[in-house]
Amino acid sequence: MGTRQRKQYSGDVKARAAVEAIRGMRTLNEIAKDYGAHPMQVTKWKKAALEELPHLFSRRKEEAAKTAEDERARLYEEIGRLKVELDWVKKKSGLWGL
């Protein structure tokens, strides 16, 4: 007797099935049959989608804040480097202390 390999579903298939289940326009059995999955699997995808929805929107804000903070740190670093270079040029040109 050979080993049976589990069926793999793409993220796109899981998402479409979960959205249909959330909408509730068709039964889980109908959705599962169309996607070739077991109704319990569709239920799990629906549950996972509903659990992730709140995080989806908060992650975007967190990522935007992190990006802004990274950019701010990079700019302050460059300002510091340019100030050191300016001070060095002033010192070398004799303009230091003017």
N, C-alpha and C positions, 0 to 999 in steps of 0.2 A: 504494500500500500504506500503510495507516494505522499509526500508532505504537501499540504495545501497552503498556498501563499495568500496572505491577507490582501484584500482589495485596497488599493491606495486611491484616495480622492484628493484632487487638487484643492487648493485654498479657494479658488473661484467657485468650484462646485459646492463646497461646504457653505460658502457665504450665500450663494443663491438659494440653496435649500433652506438655510437658516432664515433668510429674509422671508421666503414664502411661508415658513412655519410661523414666524412672528406675525405676519399679516393675517393669518388664519382664514384665508379665503378657501383653502382646500384642507382636507384631512391629512394627518401625518402619514397615513397609509398611502394616500394618493401621491404625496410628495416623494415618499420613500421609493415607491414603485418607479416613478419617473427618473429618479437619480440612481436606481439600482442599489439602494441602501436599505438597511433595516430601519423601521420606524423609531426604534430606541436610539439609533445613531443620529437620526435627524433631530430628535429631542435633545441629545447631547450638544449638537452643533448650535441649536437654538439657544440653549442655556449658556453656552460659552459666548455666543454673540451678545446676549443681553448683559452678561457680566462684564464684558470688555467695553461696551459703549460708553459708560461714564469715564473710563480711563483714556479713551480715544481723544476726547476733547481736552482733558487736563494735560495730557502728554504734549499736545501741541503748544500750550502755553508754557509748559516747563522747558520744552526744546527752544522756543523763541527766547525765553529769558536767559537760558544758558548761552545761546548764540550771541545775544546782546552783551552778556557779561564777558564772554571770550573776546569779543571785538573791543570792548572797553579796555580790558587788560592789555590787549595787543597795542592799542593806541597809546595808553599810558607808558608802556615799555618803549615805544618808538619816540615819544616825547622826551623821555629820560635820556635815551641814546642821543637824540639830536641836541639836547641841552649840553651834554658832555662834549659833543663835537664842537658846538658853538663856543663853549668855554675854552676848548683847546685852541681853536682858530684865533680867538681874541688874544689869548696868551702868546701865541706864536707871532702874531702881527703887531704886538705892542699896544693893543687897544685895551688890554686888561686893566680894569679899575677906572676906566673912563665913564 
